[in-house]
Amino acid sequence: MTARRNIAAIGWTLGLALYALPVLAAESGEEAGLPQLDTTLFPAQLFWLTVSFVLLYALMSKVALPGVKRTQDNRQQVISAELSAASAANEMARQMVAQYEQALSDARAKAQTTVSDIAAKAAKESAAKQASQQQDLNKRLQDAEAAIRAVRDAALNEIKGSASELAHGIVEKVTGLKVKA
């Protein structure tokens, strides 16, 4: 740290000296004018240009540029670490999406199987109920047909009995004779 302070102090001193040269030259009794264009001052200006350039180059190469390089290296490390973390997170997210899609596919297949089983069971129960109802309906139909036959037979027997009585009554009225059945 003290080397930096010393270099900074030297830089300030040289800078002040460079700015003080034209003022000192004007006070020494020389004629006023632009000192940059005075050819007698060219060697001194070139000397101080070289000293300033060398000093600035030394400061930049020893102090400023290594700090910039460290900052760039640190930034590159942070960027690399964050990119690798982002890549890992991206890969983890892809795996989670794949697992989710697999679980969703399994759930859909299981639901389809369950629906198919329920539909088959319902069809089986429906067929059993329909068969039971058909048997009950057939039994009722047979009972109704038997009842109709019994009523028909009873009605025919009654009609025969009535016809027989009617025939006996007609014969009796027409002939006057009583006929036995």
Backbone as CSV, one residue per row, in Angstrom:
resi,resn,N_x,N_y,N_z,CA_x,CA_y,CA_z,C_x,C_y,C_z
1,MET,0.812,-1.182,0.000,0.000,0.000,0.000,0.863,1.256,0.000
2,THR,1.966,1.236,0.725,2.832,2.426,0.780,3.503,2.673,-0.556
3,ALA,3.782,1.601,-1.322,4.391,1.788,-2.640,3.415,2.514,-3.561
4,ARG,2.141,2.180,-3.467,1.131,2.861,-4.263,1.039,4.333,-3.898
5,ARG,1.096,4.613,-2.584,1.032,6.009,-2.140,2.238,6.794,-2.638
6,ASN,3.397,6.149,-2.579,4.606,6.825,-3.048,4.516,7.111,-4.544
7,ILE,4.046,6.137,-5.298,3.927,6.328,-6.741,2.907,7.403,-7.046
8,ALA,1.788,7.414,-6.320,0.764,8.433,-6.520,1.316,9.810,-6.171
9,ALA,2.104,9.911,-5.099,2.690,11.196,-4.702,3.663,11.687,-5.763
10,ILE,4.444,10.781,-6.312,5.392,11.171,-7.359,4.621,11.657,-8.593
11,GLY,3.544,10.964,-8.937,2.736,11.369,-10.079,2.165,12.753,-9.894
12,TRP,1.646,13.038,-8.707,1.092,14.366,-8.436,2.179,15.451,-8.519
13,THR,3.322,15.127,-7.987,4.423,16.088,-7.999,4.838,16.402,-9.431
14,LEU,4.946,15.365,-10.251,5.325,15.580,-11.643,4.252,16.357,-12.398
15,GLY,3.015,16.054,-12.131,1.923,16.766,-12.787,1.940,18.241,-12.461
16,LEU,2.151,18.548,-11.169,2.218,19.954,-10.760,3.418,20.650,-11.400
17,ALA,4.513,19.909,-11.507,5.719,20.498,-12.108,5.464,20.802,-13.578
18,LEU,4.759,19.904,-14.272,4.486,20.139,-15.686,3.600,21.363,-15.878
19,TYR,2.636,21.560,-14.997,1.768,22.727,-15.114,2.475,24.016,-14.685
20,ALA,3.475,23.876,-13.818,4.177,25.065,-13.325,5.217,25.579,-14.308
21,LEU,5.698,24.754,-15.228,6.753,25.168,-16.159,6.378,26.401,-16.970
22,PRO,5.196,26.476,-17.596,4.897,27.676,-18.370,4.840,28.929,-17.512
23,VAL,4.352,28.794,-16.295,4.270,29.965,-15.412,5.670,30.437,-15.041
24,LEU,6.553,29.489,-14.726,7.932,29.853,-14.370,8.651,30.483,-15.551
25,ALA,8.375,29.984,-16.744,9.020,30.541,-17.925,8.552,31.962,-18.171
26,ALA,7.287,32.252,-17.921,6.757,33.588,-18.150,7.326,34.568,-17.136
27,GLU,7.610,34.131,-15.930,8.120,35.016,-14.893,9.607,35.309,-15.087
28,SER,10.293,34.495,-15.835,11.730,34.700,-15.983,12.070,35.833,-16.939
29,GLY,11.094,36.444,-17.532,11.340,37.598,-18.368,11.290,37.287,-19.835
30,GLU,10.985,36.121,-20.192,10.877,35.802,-21.611,9.626,36.436,-22.154
31,GLU,9.569,36.528,-23.442,8.389,37.141,-24.032,7.217,36.186,-23.952
32,ALA,6.056,36.750,-23.820,4.848,35.949,-23.688,4.496,35.367,-25.032
33,GLY,3.992,34.168,-24.991,3.593,33.475,-26.207,3.220,32.051,-25.847
34,LEU,3.045,31.301,-26.877,2.678,29.910,-26.639,3.959,29.105,-26.450
35,PRO,4.130,28.504,-25.259,5.378,27.786,-25.012,5.475,26.502,-25.839
36,GLN,4.353,25.978,-26.289,4.390,24.751,-27.077,5.071,24.977,-28.422
37,LEU,4.976,26.163,-28.911,5.524,26.461,-30.223,6.952,27.033,-30.151
38,ASP,7.437,27.237,-28.964,8.810,27.722,-28.782,9.744,26.539,-28.967
39,THR,10.567,26.557,-30.014,11.445,25.427,-30.337,12.544,25.233,-29.314
40,THR,12.820,26.197,-28.515,13.844,26.027,-27.485,13.332,25.155,-26.354
41,LEU,12.039,25.059,-26.220,11.467,24.237,-25.152,11.200,22.788,-25.612
42,PHE,11.361,22.475,-26.874,11.061,21.131,-27.381,11.846,20.044,-26.649
43,PRO,13.144,20.176,-26.424,13.863,19.101,-25.729,13.307,18.865,-24.324
44,ALA,12.986,19.923,-23.594,12.445,19.758,-22.243,11.060,19.107,-22.305
45,GLN,10.235,19.526,-23.269,8.906,18.947,-23.405,8.999,17.471,-23.773
46,LEU,9.923,17.142,-24.677,10.110,15.735,-25.047,10.616,14.928,-23.863
47,PHE,11.500,15.521,-23.076,11.999,14.830,-21.880,10.856,14.539,-20.919
48,TRP,10.035,15.565,-20.642,8.943,15.360,-19.693,7.834,14.462,-20.288
49,LEU,7.677,14.505,-21.575,6.736,13.581,-22.222,7.189,12.150,-22.014
50,THR,8.484,11.906,-22.207,9.030,10.561,-22.023,8.915,10.138,-20.571
51,VAL,9.251,11.028,-19.637,9.155,10.696,-18.198,7.707,10.413,-17.829
52,SER,6.778,11.248,-18.292,5.352,11.046,-17.979,4.856,9.725,-18.568
53,PHE,5.261,9.479,-19.816,4.804,8.241,-20.454,5.331,7.021,-19.708
54,VAL,6.632,7.037,-19.368,7.220,5.893,-18.655,6.559,5.738,-17.291
55,LEU,6.365,6.839,-16.576,5.735,6.771,-15.264,4.294,6.271,-15.381
56,LEU,3.540,6.796,-16.339,2.159,6.345,-16.540,2.116,4.878,-16.943
57,TYR,3.048,4.479,-17.816,3.106,3.077,-18.226,3.405,2.177,-17.027
58,ALA,4.360,2.596,-16.185,4.705,1.804,-14.999,3.518,1.712,-14.050
59,LEU,2.830,2.834,-13.808,1.659,2.811,-12.929,0.570,1.898,-13.495
60,MET,0.289,2.013,-14.769,-0.759,1.187,-15.370,-0.405,-0.289,-15.332
61,SER,0.862,-0.610,-15.699,1.222,-2.025,-15.790,1.397,-2.670,-14.420
62,LYS,1.778,-1.893,-13.389,2.023,-2.476,-12.067,0.854,-2.340,-11.106
63,VAL,0.001,-1.335,-11.281,-1.062,-1.098,-10.303,-2.455,-1.298,-10.914
64,ALA,-2.772,-0.546,-11.941,-4.145,-0.520,-12.442,-4.518,-1.776,-13.206
65,LEU,-3.690,-2.176,-14.169,-4.054,-3.324,-15.007,-4.109,-4.645,-14.242
66,PRO,-3.208,-4.913,-13.281,-3.385,-6.153,-12.502,-4.692,-6.170,-11.712
67,GLY,-5.103,-4.999,-11.209,-6.391,-4.935,-10.498,-7.551,-5.220,-11.444
68,VAL,-7.484,-4.674,-12.646,-8.527,-4.936,-13.645,-8.533,-6.413,-14.005
69,LYS,-7.334,-6.981,-14.162,-7.237,-8.413,-14.502,-7.829,-9.281,-13.396
70,ARG,-7.531,-8.937,-12.127,-8.107,-9.695,-11.004,-9.628,-9.588,-11.016
71,THR,-10.116,-8.393,-11.267,-11.562,-8.196,-11.313,-12.179,-9.009,-12.448
72,GLN,-11.552,-9.010,-13.601,-12.062,-9.803,-14.727,-12.017,-11.295,-14.422
73,ASP,-10.922,-11.744,-13.795,-10.816,-13.165,-13.440,-11.891,-13.559,-12.433
74,ASN,-12.085,-12.712,-11.420,-13.128,-13.003,-10.428,-14.504,-13.032,-11.077
75,ARG,-14.751,-12.077,-11.951,-16.039,-12.040,-12.641,-16.227,-13.276,-13.506
76,GLN,-15.165,-13.692,-14.192,-15.257,-14.889,-15.034,-15.540,-16.125,-14.185
77,GLN,-14.925,-16.207,-13.010,-15.175,-17.342,-12.115,-16.623,-17.334,-11.639
78,VAL,-17.121,-16.151,-11.284,-18.515,-16.057,-10.827,-19.463,-16.445,-11.960
79,ILE,-19.185,-15.954,-13.162,-20.041,-16.278,-14.310,-19.995,-17.775,-14.591
80,SER,-18.807,-18.361,-14.548,-18.685,-19.805,-14.792,-19.434,-20.603,-13.737
81,ALA,-19.292,-20.190,-12.472,-20.000,-20.897,-11.396,-21.508,-20.778,-11.568
82,GLU,-21.973,-19.583,-11.917,-23.416,-19.393,-12.090,-23.932,-20.140,-13.314
83,LEU,-23.146,-20.180,-14.377,-23.555,-20.939,-15.567,-23.628,-22.427,-15.270
84,SER,-22.650,-22.936,-14.521,-22.692,-24.363,-14.192,-23.856,-24.668,-13.258
85,ALA,-24.142,-23.758,-12.323,-25.294,-23.951,-11.437,-26.594,-23.890,-12.233
86,ALA,-26.666,-22.958,-13.169,-27.872,-22.850,-14.005,-28.035,-24.087,-14.886
87,SER,-26.927,-24.588,-15.400,-26.987,-25.800,-16.224,-27.457,-26.993,-15.392
88,ALA,-26.927,-27.093,-14.166,-27.361,-28.188,-13.284,-28.844,-28.049,-12.944
89,ALA,-29.269,-26.816,-12.660,-30.691,-26.600,-12.348,-31.565,-26.908,-13.556
90,ASN,-31.093,-26.547,-14.745,-31.832,-26.833,-15.972,-31.959,-28.336,-16.180
91,GLU,-30.879,-29.049,-15.962,-30.913,-30.508,-16.114,-31.850,-31.132,-15.078
92,MET,-31.808,-30.610,-13.853,-32.698,-31.122,-12.807,-34.155,-30.853,-13.181
93,ALA,-34.410,-29.663,-13.731,-35.780,-29.332,-14.143,-36.240,-30.251,-15.271
94,ARG,-35.343,-30.547,-16.206,-35.704,-31.474,-17.289,-36.021,-32.858,-16.738
95,GLN,-35.229,-33.300,-15.771,-35.497,-34.606,-15.167,-36.838,-34.592,-14.443
96,MET,-37.129,-33.484,-13.752,-38.402,-33.392,-13.040,-39.569,-33.395,-14.023
97,VAL,-39.403,-32.710,-15.148,-40.458,-32.693,-16.172,-40.656,-34.101,-16.735
98,ALA,-39.545,-34.799,-16.978,-39.644,-36.175,-17.494,-40.344,-37.074,-16.476
99,GLN,-39.994,-36.919,-15.186,-40.655,-37.716,-14.151,-42.140,-37.370,-14.069
100,TYR,-42.457,-36.080,-14.178,-43.852,-35.653,-14.134,-44.627,-36.245,-15.305
101,GLU,-44.037,-36.181,-16.487,-44.716,-36.726,-17.660,-44.888,-38.234,-17.540
102,GLN,-43.888,-38.922,-16.990,-43.994,-40.370,-16.786,-45.099,-40.678,-15.777
103,ALA,-45.125,-39.917,-14.671,-46.159,-40.134,-13.658,-47.543,-39.847,-14.244
104,LEU,-47.641,-38.797,-15.051,-48.913,-38.462,-15.683,-49.345,-39.561,-16.649
105,SER,-48.407,-40.081,-17.406,-48.706,-41.166,-18.341,-49.150,-42.415,-17.580
106,ASP,-48.445,-42.725,-16.481,-48.834,-43.882,-15.665,-50.224,-43.689,-15.067
107,ALA,-50.504,-42.476,-14.604,-51.814,-42.197,-14.010,-52.919,-42.321,-15.059
108,ARG,-52.641,-41.833,-16.277,-53.639,-41.955,-17.338,-53.882,-43.419,-17.691
109,ALA,-52.805,-44.198,-17.765,-52.962,-45.623,-18.083,-53.738,-46.327,-16.982
110,LYS,-53.422,-45.989,-15.738,-54.127,-46.604,-14.604,-55.601,-46.199,-14.618
111,ALA,-55.863,-44.930,-14.907,-57.249,-44.458,-14.970,-57.996,-45.158,-16.104
112,GLN,-57.331,-45.322,-17.246,-57.964,-46.012,-18.373,-58.284,-47.460,-18.005
113,THR,-57.348,-48.109,-17.318,-57.568,-49.484,-16.885,-58.731,-49.553,-15.906
114,THR,-58.757,-48.594,-14.970,-59.836,-48.569,-13.983,-61.181,-48.332,-14.668
115,VAL,-61.218,-47.400,-15.613,-62.466,-47.116,-16.336,-62.900,-48.350,-17.127
116,SER,-61.952,-49.018,-17.761,-62.282,-50.226,-18.524,-62.831,-51.318,-17.606
117,ASP,-62.190,-51.472,-16.431,-62.663,-52.476,-15.473,-64.067,-52.140,-14.982
118,ILE,-64.287,-50.867,-14.674,-65.609,-50.457,-14.185,-66.663,-50.651,-15.287
119,ALA,-66.297,-50.295,-16.521,-67.246,-50.465,-17.633,-67.560,-51.949,-17.850
120,ALA,-66.543,-52.799,-17.770,-66.765,-54.238,-17.937,-67.633,-54.778,-16.806
121,LYS,-67.359,-54.326,-15.589,-68.140,-54.774,-14.435,-69.585,-54.295,-14.563
122,ALA,-69.763,-53.040,-14.993,-71.117,-52.506,-15.161,-71.853,-53.252,-16.272
123,ALA,-71.148,-53.572,-17.358,-71.770,-54.325,-18.447,-72.162,-55.724,-17.971
124,LYS,-71.301,-56.314,-17.167,-71.598,-57.657,-16.645,-72.819,-57.607,-15.723
125,GLU,-72.841,-56.607,-14.818,-73.983,-56.469,-13.909,-75.254,-56.156,-14.696
126,SER,-75.121,-55.304,-15.719,-76.275,-54.956,-16.546,-76.796,-56.189,-17.282
127,ALA,-75.874,-56.989,-17.805,-76.293,-58.207,-18.510,-76.975,-59.170,-17.543
128,ALA,-76.425,-59.270,-16.330,-77.036,-60.170,-15.334,-78.433,-59.671,-14.957
129,LYS,-78.556,-58.343,-14.737,-79.873,-57.794,-14.394,-80.843,-57.958,-15.553
130,GLN,-80.354,-57.737,-16.762,-81.217,-57.872,-17.935,-81.668,-59.321,-18.090
131,ALA,-80.753,-60.261,-17.873,-81.126,-61.679,-17.964,-82.147,-62.023,-16.886
132,SER,-81.924,-61.492,-15.672,-82.864,-61.744,-14.577,-84.232,-61.149,-14.901
133,GLN,-84.234,-59.921,-15.422,-85.496,-59.280,-15.779,-86.172,-60.009,-16.938
134,GLN,-85.363,-60.496,-17.881,-85.930,-61.245,-19.000,-86.578,-62.539,-18.499
135,GLN,-85.907,-63.207,-17.549,-86.493,-64.435,-16.989,-87.787,-64.105,-16.251
136,ASP,-87.761,-63.022,-15.483,-88.961,-62.619,-14.748,-90.078,-62.271,-15.732
137,LEU,-89.730,-61.562,-16.795,-90.699,-61.190,-17.818,-91.263,-62.436,-18.522
138,ASN,-90.384,-63.380,-18.842,-90.846,-64.633,-19.466,-91.784,-65.388,-18.538
139,LYS,-91.453,-65.406,-17.226,-92.308,-66.110,-16.259,-93.667,-65.424,-16.180
140,ARG,-93.660,-64.097,-16.154,-94.912,-63.360,-16.108,-95.727,-63.606,-17.382
141,LEU,-95.011,-63.619,-18.517,-95.686,-63.864,-19.789,-96.328,-65.262,-19.794
142,GLN,-95.596,-66.246,-19.286,-96.141,-67.606,-19.224,-97.333,-67.663,-18.268
143,ASP,-97.196,-66.961,-17.113,-98.315,-66.946,-16.161,-99.534,-66.261,-16.775
144,ALA,-99.281,-65.148,-17.506,-100.389,-64.431,-18.139,-101.036,-65.296,-19.220
145,GLU,-100.183,-65.970,-20.007,-100.738,-66.851,-21.047,-101.546,-67.985,-20.420
146,ALA,-101.044,-68.516,-19.302,-101.776,-69.594,-18.621,-103.108,-69.071,-18.084
147,ALA,-103.076,-67.842,-17.533,-104.313,-67.260,-17.001,-105.288,-66.991,-18.135
148,ILE,-104.767,-66.496,-19.267,-105.632,-66.238,-20.424,-106.227,-67.548,-20.927
149,ARG,-105.384,-68.603,-20.992,-105.905,-69.900,-21.423,-106.994,-70.400,-20.475
150,ALA,-106.763,-70.219,-19.183,-107.750,-70.694,-18.197,-109.048,-69.911,-18.352
151,VAL,-108.931,-68.574,-18.527,-110.133,-67.763,-18.681,-110.828,-68.115,-19.993
152,ARG,-110.062,-68.325,-21.056,-110.623,-68.675,-22.353,-111.334,-70.030,-22.259
153,ASP,-110.627,-70.978,-21.637,-111.253,-72.305,-21.494,-112.525,-72.215,-20.660
154,ALA,-112.466,-71.417,-19.593,-113.659,-71.262,-18.744,-114.772,-70.588,-19.537
155,ALA,-114.390,-69.570,-20.347,-115.391,-68.865,-21.144,-115.964,-69.805,-22.202
156,LEU,-115.102,-70.616,-22.838,-115.590,-71.572,-23.834,-116.524,-72.592,-23.192
157,ASN,-116.142,-73.067,-22.019,-117.002,-74.030,-21.323,-118.330,-73.388,-20.946
158,GLU,-118.260,-72.141,-20.537,-119.492,-71.444,-20.175,-120.343,-71.192,-21.417
159,ILE,-119.642,-70.815,-22.534,-120.366,-70.601,-23.787,-120.994,-71.922,-24.244
160,LYS,-120.231,-72.995,-24.113,-120.785,-74.292,-24.515,-121.996,-74.640,-23.650
161,GLY,-121.849,-74.396,-22.363,-122.981,-74.670,-21.454,-124.177,-73.796,-21.795
162,SER,-123.925,-72.508,-22.079,-125.008,-71.581,-22.416,-125.608,-71.960,-23.766
163,ALA,-124.726,-72.320,-24.719,-125.218,-72.705,-26.030,-126.055,-73.976,-25.906
164,SER,-125.588,-74.868,-25.083,-126.322,-76.111,-24.888,-127.687,-75.816,-24.253
165,GLU,-127.726,-74.960,-23.270,-128.994,-74.605,-22.615,-129.910,-73.881,-23.605
166,LEU,-129.274,-72.978,-24.377,-130.053,-72.231,-25.341,-130.647,-73.185,-26.398
167,ALA,-129.799,-74.109,-26.835,-130.275,-75.077,-27.820,-131.402,-75.920,-27.218
168,HIS,-131.270,-76.326,-25.984,-132.334,-77.100,-25.321,-133.598,-76.254,-25.180
169,GLY,-133.421,-74.999,-24.856,-134.579,-74.118,-24.701,-135.265,-73.904,-26.042
170,ILE,-134.537,-73.741,-27.134,-135.117,-73.544,-28.456,-135.830,-74.822,-28.879
171,VAL,-135.141,-75.935,-28.670,-135.758,-77.207,-29.052,-137.020,-77.403,-28.232
172,GLU,-137.012,-77.115,-27.025,-138.170,-77.301,-26.153,-139.312,-76.383,-26.591
173,LYS,-138.996,-75.164,-26.945,-140.050,-74.243,-27.380,-140.548,-74.635,-28.766
174,VAL,-139.670,-75.019,-29.621,-140.113,-75.350,-30.983,-140.859,-76.713,-30.945
175,THR,-140.332,-77.634,-30.308,-140.922,-78.966,-30.337,-141.801,-79.191,-29.116
176,GLY,-141.584,-78.631,-28.107,-142.347,-78.831,-26.895,-141.801,-80.001,-26.118
177,LEU,-140.794,-80.658,-26.532,-140.213,-81.794,-25.834,-139.025,-81.348,-24.996
178,LYS,-138.857,-81.988,-23.900,-137.731,-81.694,-23.023,-136.591,-82.618,-23.411
179,VAL,-135.440,-82.043,-23.751,-134.295,-82.832,-24.176,-133.296,-82.851,-23.021
180,LYS,-132.718,-84.049,-22.844,-131.715,-84.195,-21.775,-130.329,-84.027,-22.363
181,ALA,-129.541,-83.417,-21.697,-128.208,-83.159,-22.206,-127.305,-84.342,-22.085
